[in-house]
Amino acid sequence: MNDEIVAIYCLCDDILRAMNHQGDIQQQMSDAEVMTTAIVAVLYFGGNFEKARKELSEPQYIPKMLSRSRFNRRLYRVEPMLLMLFESLGQAWKQLNTESVYSIDSFPIAVCDNIRIPRSKIYDGNEEYRGYQASKKRYFYGIKIHLMVTASREPVEFFLTSGSFADVKGLGIFPFALPEGSVVYADKAYNDYEIEDLLLEAENIKLSAMRKSNSKRPVTGYVQFLQHHKRKVVETTGSLISQLLPKSIHAVTAKGFELKVMLFVLALSVNLWVAT
């Protein structure tokens, strides 16, 4: 794990330097060290910041580790830098994705078991966060990760919404910052002919969503096979994120919960980059 920790720190530090980021000269712990601690926490300790903080406080890592409360405050301050790190890695994955083939899907992240919804304080029982997972035919209470990945399973774009947010509406939120000629595969939940036409006309990006039985734009059997095969890639990436997740994400506030979810998506991208 030592080599991976060093590699994660170097990646964070390089990104901040490329951004010409200047930390406060009075800081004893740099922003790159805060970012590294957060990423290590979700990669190796199930999102437990306290375990990661204690592990990295050793002299060979971060001897001037912040206290628990100060670390948490700094973590919220570096959130924009963590998102910038994800975006930078996403751009790198897009450049390496010479096929220009992508897949999109959404994945539910429950804030608690359904039986505990009345006692959940994070979203205060707000019905907007009650969603339905069609693949498992069950309801959940929490948020959705809307994810775009390359043909090699690397995440390149994502955003979070409430659990009830319809997947098809996500087409209007994805940046689709992709090279011309890209093909994006999706399941039946993403059928929107207007957006399909707009992407193709304005950006030369083909959105290839699996068709419903009553579709006005049916596709050939060959295209159906491609759609089914290509979109399994994003399901695999979703499984990789699930493997990093603990049984339940410990958080006190909605903002803290969503920050941790974002970190799990970022950590997967960082882990794939470090492994290359």
Order of alpha helices (4+ residues) and beta strands (2+ residues): alpha-alpha-alpha-alpha-alpha-beta-beta-beta-beta-beta-alpha-beta-alpha-alpha-alpha
